[in-house]
Amino acid sequence: MYAIIKTGGKQYQVKEGDILKVEKLDVEQGSTYDFEEVVLVSNDGDVKVGSPFVEGAKVSAEVLEHGKNRKVVVFKYKPKKGYAKKQGHRQPFTRVRINKIG
């Protein structure tokens, strides 16, 4: 059994027990979070596709940790103009464990 959920502007295919890194959620560490935007649910060949989301379906997950990804360096440069700008960015994330697909 698997489902496709939408969160943070991205879609993820998840199964029970999966651990994945999603865009930062405003939930405390150790608590549970329900993903309500379920695009597709497949259960042994029985596929339910939503338009845009499957009614009554939700995926329950446990929040494991919050953190920041590796630094991404943004470097802008214009030759012969003396212009160079270096900037870094670390995107926050939340790591979750999928408990139940229902």
C-alpha positions in Angstrom: 0.0 0.0 0.0 1.3 3.4 -0.9 0.1 7.0 -1.3 1.2 10.2 -3.0 1.0 13.2 -0.7 1.5 16.9 -1.5 3.3 19.2 0.9 5.5 22.2 0.6 4.8 22.5 -3.2 6.2 19.0 -3.8 4.7 15.5 -4.1 6.1 12.4 -2.3 5.3 8.7 -2.8 5.1 7.2 0.7 4.6 3.8 2.3 4.1 3.0 6.0 7.4 3.1 7.8 9.1 5.5 5.4 11.3 8.3 6.7 11.4 11.4 4.6 12.6 15.0 4.6 9.9 17.6 3.7 9.8 21.4 3.8 9.6 22.7 7.3 6.3 22.1 9.1 5.1 24.2 12.0 4.7 21.3 14.4 6.6 20.3 17.6 9.1 17.5 17.5 7.7 14.2 18.7 4.1 15.0 17.9 2.0 13.6 15.0 1.0 15.4 11.8 -1.8 14.5 9.3 -1.2 15.1 5.7 -4.7 16.0 4.3 -3.6 16.6 0.7 -3.5 13.0 -0.6 -3.4 12.9 -4.4 -3.5 9.1 -4.9 -4.0 6.0 -2.7 -3.1 2.5 -4.0 -4.0 -0.6 -2.0 -3.1 -3.9 -3.7 -4.1 -2.8 -7.2 -7.1 -0.8 -6.0 -6.1 2.8 -7.1 -8.0 5.9 -6.0 -7.1 9.1 -7.7 -8.3 12.4 -6.4 -9.4 15.5 -8.3 -7.4 17.2 -6.9 -7.4 15.2 -3.6 -8.9 11.9 -2.5 -11.8 12.6 -0.2 -11.5 11.2 3.4 -7.9 10.0 2.9 -5.1 11.1 5.1 -1.6 10.1 5.9 -0.5 10.2 9.6 3.2 10.9 10.4 5.4 11.4 13.4 7.7 14.4 13.5 11.2 13.1 14.2 13.3 16.3 13.9 13.7 19.8 12.5 16.9 21.0 10.9 18.7 22.8 8.1 20.0 21.3 4.8 23.5 21.8 3.6 24.5 25.2 2.5 23.8 26.2 -1.1 26.2 28.9 -2.4 24.7 31.6 -4.7 27.5 33.4 -6.6 26.7 36.2 -9.0 29.5 37.6 -11.2 29.8 40.0 -14.1 33.0 39.9 -16.0 35.0 43.2 -16.5 32.6 45.1 -14.2 34.1 44.5 -10.8 30.8 42.9 -9.6 30.8 39.8 -7.5 28.3 38.8 -4.9 28.5 35.6 -2.8 25.5 34.6 -0.7 24.7 31.3 1.2 21.4 29.7 2.0 20.3 26.8 4.3 16.8 25.6 3.7 15.0 24.4 6.9 13.4 20.9 6.8 11.4 18.5 8.9 12.1 14.8 9.0 9.0 12.6 9.4 8.1 8.9 9.7 5.0 7.7 8.0 2.8 5.7 10.5 -0.5 5.1 8.8 -2.2 5.5 5.5 -5.9 5.8 5.8 
